């Protein structure tokens, strides 16, 4: 029986997971190099150590009944270590191997029979000319590993720009992706359990700002056939990955309602935060159910919603305007307990409950609420 859960990573996803796990009475231990990390503040215990510190990983395995992780840029060796030493850990190192590498991930998605943007590997300078011919411009070059929130990405229009990006990447292997002139971006958060059952949430519609998620609107403004197709693809990917836990599949919706998978996250996702406030079982609750082998819940959406991220600006660590924001009873505010509001750091988010459809008026209302906030 599982009574305690270990979480590698102490960020906001770990924090929201820990809060749900605590609600269910589990003992939560988190591992993060930073003291008082967002998850560490709410967990029962925090091990302060690097993600690849194997003696600390061993301690995490020893002191808990099952280990999970809250972001994918951790050392795969840590997950393998737990697997090889008889500790329970999920998702598996195989899931991590695929999702840590954009090339392996896109190849995997294609193997599942699902479309992606055209892509090619660029590991040597000579690869650039070939990719320029085979895939073409405009393109986005991305580091295959380690990039997130728009880091390690270059939008290029010419050979010169591609070569400059290659030089800037300092020898890191890149993926050359055809730029997709998408109509919308959507994502499906899903959870698979060890019995191969998959539940999916309602696709959210995402707006990014320089590679970082800014807004998620639920439900996405797409035809029901597109929602159903996206849910089906997310389910196929969950089965293919054999993942146990919550994951997210991000899509581009193209002209004519085509769907291309952009990315898979093997963990709860920023675009699924809304599930805390407007469903009966959040993405974190479902993750806990999956890893503890409890029944999954078929999600019910109690209200339409718009989630807006609150990013740091580097202009101060105090958030002004919260009192004004909370005058609106349709807003639920979540702050992550991070001390320094460094520019573009995810500091918190709010969910605005929307009566009626997601339309320009609703979006303008959420943006006006967001504009009340200011760091100083
Ligand atoms: P990613 O890190 O791959 O999720 O990329 C971050 C964001 O950059 C995406 O959500 C898109 O807004 C944009 N982006 C990434 N790849 C492409 C692409 N091939 N075509 C168009 N936009 C892209």
Boltz pocket constraint, residues with backbone or C-beta under 6 A from the ligand:
constraints:
  - pocket:
      binder: B
      contacts: [[A, 117], [A, 140], [A, 147], [A, 148], [A, 149], [A, 150], [A, 177], [A, 178], [A, 179], [A, 180], [A, 181], [A, 182], [A, 185], [A, 208], [A, 211], [A, 212], [A, 250], [A, 262], [A, 263]]
      max_distance: 6.0
